[in-house]
Amino acid sequence: MTTARPVLGLRANIAQFTLLVVVNALVGGMLGQERTVLPLLAEREFGLASHTAALTSIVAFGAAKALTNLAAGSLSDRHGRKPVLVAGWLLAVPVPLLIIGAPSWGWVVAANVLLGVSQGLTWSTTVIMKIDLAGPARRGTAMGLNEAAGYLAVAVTALVTGHLAQAQGLRPAPFLLGLAFAAVGLGLSTAVVRETRGHALLEAEEQHAEHGAAGTAPPGIPTDREVFARTSLRDPTLSAASQAGLVNNLNDGLAWGLFPVLFTTAGLTAGRIGVLVALYPAVWGLGQLVAGTLSDRWGRKPFIVAGMLTQAAALGLVALGDTFAAWAVAAVLLGAGTAMVYPTLLATVGDVAHPSWRARAVGVYRLWRDTGFAVGALLAGLVADALGVHAAVWTVAALTAASGAIVAERMAEPHPAGPRSTSSRPLVRR
C-alpha cells in the first residue's frame, strides 16, 4: 500500500490540524491545573513564607521545559514528530499523582521538573506539526489557533480548579482534572495523530525548486550549533524574537507565581483569585485567533512591538491596583498584549528558518522563551523578598518595555505582507 503524498495547507489538512488543536488544548490543561492552586498550596499547606522558596517549582518547570524544547526540535527532525509527542504524554501522567501525594514541597518541585519536560515535548511538537501542515501562507493563523487552544485551556482549567479548591480543598480534586487530561492526550496522540515530517520535506523540496528556477543553489543544512547561533545571536530577526519570547514568559512567570499572592493580600477568595488568574490567559487565548491571522496580512513586527508595550502598561496597572475591578482590567490588558506577541513570534521563526532546520530553530526559540519562566520566577521572588511584591511587578514591567524597544530597533519584518523594514540589514531566508 502506497502512502499518499503530503499536501500543504490548512484546508487540505483540516482533520489532522483540528485534532492537533484538541491535543494542544489538553497540553494547556496540564499547565492550567497549577496556575491557581500551586501558589496557594505553597503558602497554606507547606508554610513557605519566602516568595523565592515558593517560586522554586516554577523555576524548576521553566528550566526543564526550556532545555527540553531544545531537544524536542532536534529529536523531531531525527525521529519524527509523533514519537516525541507520545513520549511527552507518557511523562505527563505521573505529575498530578505526585502533587496529590506530595509530603513535602520538594516533591512538588520534582513533579514540576517532570511537567516541564512533558510540556517541552508535547507543546513544542504540536507547534512544529501545525507549522508543517499549514505551509507558508497561513502560518500566523496556524499559530494563533494552536496557542489559542492551549491558553484557553489554561484559563478554563485555572478557573475550574479555583472553584474546586474553594469547594473541596487544595488537594486532590483540582489535580484529578489534570490526570484525566493526561490520559486522553496520551490516547489521542498514540492512536489518532499522524506523522507530519513529510510535509516539512515537501515544503523544503518546493523551496529548492524555486531556488533552482531562480538560478541559485539550495541552502545547505546547518549543524545544530549553527542553528543555535543563528537563532540566539547572529540573525537579528531571530535573536530579537528569542529575547522577546524570554521576556514575555518572564512576566508570565511573575504572573503565575506572585499574582495569586498579591490578590490574597486584598482578601480575595480562592474562587475570585481563580477568576483573575483565568481572565489573563482567556483573553490571551482568544486574542491570538485575531492576532495570528492579522499578522499574515499586515506583518509580524507591529504586533510584537505593540504587544510588549501593552504588557508593560498592564503590569504597571497591576502594581497600582488594589481592587478586583482594577486587577481585572489589568488582566485583560496583559492578555491582549500577550496575544499580539505569542503567535507572531512563533510565526516569525517559521518565516525566517528554512524547513530543513525549522524544527531546530523553533526548539532554540522555545528554549529562550521558556527560560523566561525560570528567570521571571527567580527574579520576582528575589525582588519581592527584598523590596516587596509591588517592586517585583514594576521591575518586570520595565524589562518588558525595554524588550519591545529592542524588537523595534533590531527586528526586520519577516513576512512579505508586512511593512518595509527600517532595519539596516536586509532579511535573508537561509
N, C-alpha and C positions, 0 to 999 in steps of 0.2 A: 504494500500500500504506500503510495507516494504522499508526501506531506505538501499541503497547499502552500504556494508561495506567499510570503507575508505581503500585506498591503498597508501602506501608511495612511493615517488619518483617523480622526475621532469617529466619524460616521462609519467607516469600514470596520472599526474595531469596537463598536459601541457595547457589545455584550461583555467582552473581557474588561473594557475600561470601566464599565459600571460595577462589575464585580470587584475590581481593584479599589474603587471608591468605597465600597462597603467594607472591604478588608481594612482600608486605612482608617475608616471610622472606628473600627474595633481597636486598632492600634492607639488611636487617640483616647478611646475609653479607658485603656490600661493606664494612661497618664492621668486622666481626669479623676480616677478613683482616689488619687492622693492630694489633689490641689486644695481641697477644703480641709480634709481631715488630718493630714500628717502634721502640719504646724500645731494644731490643737492637741494632737496626740503627744507631741514632744513636750508641750508645756504641762498638760493636765495629768497624763499617765506616767510620764518618765521624769517629770520635775526638772526639766532643763531650763535654768534661768538665763543662761548665756545665749544670746542670739547666735553667736558664732557656732556654739555647740549644736544648737537646734538645726542649723542650716547645713550640718555636715552631710546629711542624707542627700541634699540637693547637689552639693559639691561632688559627692561620690557618683550620683546619677549623671551629672554633666560630664565629668571626666571619662566615665566608662562609655557613655554614648558618643562622645566626640571621637575617641580613639577607634571605636567600633565602626563609626561612619567611614573612616579612612580605609579600614579593612574591607568593609562591605562593597565599596566600589570596585576594588581590585578583585575580590572574590567573585563578584557577579560577572566580571569580564572573563575570568578564567573558567568558572564552573557553571555559569548560568545564573539567572535571577531567581528562579523558583527554589532551588535548594537553599539559598541564603534566606529567603523569606520563611520557609518551613523551619529552618534551624532557629530563627528568631522567635517564632511562636513556641517552639519547644521550651526555650529558656524563659518564656513569659509565664508558663503555667505555675511554677513554684512561688512566684512573687507574692500574690495575695496570701497564700498559706503561711509564708514566712512572717509577714506583718501581723497576721491574725494571732499567731502563736509566739510572737517575739517576747522573751522575758526581759530583754534589755534593749536600749537604743542601738547598740552595736548590731543586733540582728536586723533592725530596720535599715541601717546603713548598708549592710550586706545585701539585703533584698533590693535596695536601690542600685547597687552595682549591677546586679543581675537584670534589673529593669532597664538600666542604661544600655547594656549590651543588647538586650532584646529589642529595644526601640531603635538602636543604631542599625540593626539588621533589617527589621521589618519596615520601618518608615523610609529608610534610605532606598530599599528595594522597590517599594511601591512608587516612590518618586521616579526612579530610573525606569521602571516598567511603563509608567504613563508617558514619560518623555519618548521612550521607544515607540509606543503605539501612535502617539499624536502626530509625529513628524514636525517639520519646522514651522508650518503655517499657523498652528493653533497651540503652540507651546505654552503661552501665557494662560490661555483658557484651561488647558490641561492641569497646570499647576494650581490655578485658582480652585478648580474642582477638588483636586487632591487635598490641598491644605484646608479648604473649607470643610470637607468631610471630617478630617482629623480633629480640627479645633472646635467645630460644632459639637463633636462627640466629647471633647474635653469639657466644654461648657455644660452640656446636659448632664454628664456624669458628675461634675463638681456640684451642680445644683441638687441632683438626686441624693448624692452621698451626704451633703449637708443636712438635708431633711431626715435621712436615715440616721445620721449621727445624733440629731436632736431628739428623735423619737425612740431610738433603740440603743444608743450609746456609740462610742467611737469604734468599738470592735465587738463582733466580727462583721456585722451587717453591711457596712459600706464596701468591704473588700470582697464579699461574696459576688458582687456585681462584676468585679474585675476577673474573678475566676471563671464566670460564665463567658465573658468576652474572650478570654484566652482559649477556652475550649472551642468556641465557634470559629474564631480566627484560624486556629490550627486545622480544623476540619475543612474549611473552605480552601485554605491555601494548599493543603495536601491533595484534595480530591478534585477541585474545580479549576483553580488558577492554572494558566498555561504559560510556558516559557516565551519570553519576548526578545531574547537576544538576536534572533533572526531579523527582527525589524530594524535594529540598530545596524546590522551588517548591510541590510538593503539600503538604508539611508547613506551609509558610507560608500557603497557602490555607486549610487546615483551622484553623489558629490564628486567622486573620482571621475565619472563620465563627464560631468560638467567641466572639471579641470582639464580633461583631455581635449574637449571641444574648444576650450579657450586657449589651448596650446601651452598649458602649464602642467608641470608634473604633480601627481597627487602627493599630499603630505606624508612624510614618514611618521611611524608610530613612535611617540616619545616614551622614554622609560618612566617608571614610577617617580623617580627622583626629579625628572624634568617636569612632569605634570605637577608635582608638589610645588616646585619653584615657580612655575608659571602662575599657578592659581593663587599662591600665597604672596608673591612679591613682584615677579618680573612683568606680568601683564597688568597694566594699570587698571583695566576694567575688572578683571577677575579679582585682583587684590583689593580693589575698592569694595567689591561685593563681599569679599570674605570678611573685611573688618566691619562692614555694616551688619553682616549677619551675626558676628560675635557680639557687637554692642546691642543689637536687637534682643538677643537671648540673654544678655547681661541684665537688661531691665526686666525681662521675664523672670529670671531667677530671683530678682528682688521682689517682684510681684507675688511669686509663688511662696517665697519664704517669709516675707515680712508683712504683706498686706493683711492677712488674717490676724496677725498680732496687733497691728495698728488699729484695725477695726474693733478688736476686742477691748481696747482701751476706751472706746466710746460707749461701751456697754452693749454692743450689738450681740444678738443671739447667734448660735451656730447656723440657724436657718437663714437669717438675714446676711450673715457673712457669706453663706453659700450663694445667695443671690448676687452679691457684689463680685465674688470670685468667678461666678459663671458668666456675668454680663460682659466682662472683658473678652474672653475667648469666643463668646457668642457673636459679638459684633465683628471680631477678628475673622471668624469663620465665614459669616455671611458676606462681609465686605470683600473677601478675596474673590468671590464669584464675579464681582463687578471689576475690581482692580486688575485681575489677571486678564480678563477679556479686553478691557480698555487698553492695557499695555500692548496687546497685539496690534491695536490700531494707532495708538499715539506714541508708543515707545516706552522703554523701561525707566530711564533715568528720572523723568519728572516725578513719577510715583515714588521712587526710592527717596529722593531728597525731601519731598513734601511729607512723606510718611515718617521719616526720622525726626523732623522738626515738630510734627504733630505729637509724636510720642513724648518728646521733651516737654512740650507745653502741658500735656496731660499729667506727667509726673509732677510738675510744679503745682498743678491743681490738687493732686493727692496730698502733697506736703502742706498746702494751705488749708485744706478742708478739715472739718471735724464733725460732719453730719452724714447721714446715709445719702441724702439727696446730692450733696456736693461730690461725694465719692462715686455715686452712680454716674454723674456727668463725666467725671474724670475717667471712669472705666470705659464709657462709650468712646471717648476721645482716644484713649490708649488703644482700644480695639481697632478703631478706624485707622489710626496711624500704622499699626502693625499690619493691617490688611493691605495697605498700599505697598508695603515693603516685602512681605513674605513670599508671595508667588512670583513677584517681579525679580527678586534676587535669584531664585532658582531658574527662572526663565532666562535670565542674563547668562548664567553659567551654561545653560543649554544652547544659547545663541552663539557663544564665543568658542566653546570647546568642540572639537571635531568628534563625530560619532565614534571614531576608533579609540578615543581616550576620554570620552564624555563621562562615562560612569565613574572613572577615577577622579575626574575634576569635580564632579558632584560630591564624591566622598571627601575630597580635600576641603571643599567649601563647607560641607556639613561638619567636618572636624572643627574648623574655626568657629562656625556658627554655634555649635553646641558646647564648645569650650566656654562660651558666654554664660551658660548655666552655672558652671563651676566658679568662674571668675566673679560673676554677679553675686552669687550666694556668699562667697568668701568675703568679697569687698563690702557687701551690705552688712554682713554680720560684724566685721571688724569696726566699720564706721558706726554702726548702731550701738555696739558695746561701748565705744569710746565717746561718742557725741550725741547719741540718740537716734531713734528711727527716722525722724524727720530729716536729720542731716544726711542720713544714708540715701533717702529719696532724692534730695537736692543734688547730691554728688552724681548719682546715676543720670539725673535729668541733664546735667551739664555735659556728661560724656556722650549722651545721645545726641544732643545738639551739635557737638563737635564732630561726631561721626557723619551727620548729614552734610556738614560743610566739606568734609573730606571727599564724599561722593560727588558733590557739586564741582569740586576742583579737579578731581583725578579721573573720574569715570568718563569714558566715551560712550555715546549712545550705541548700544549693541544691536538694536533691532532696526531693520530697514524702514519701518513705518515711523520711526521716531524723528524728532527734530535734529537738524545738523549739529554735530557735537562741536563744542568750543575747545575741546582738548587739542593740545599742540601735537599729539601723537595720534595718527590715524589708527582705527581699529583694523587689525588684520586677523582673519579667521585662520587658525593653524590647523 
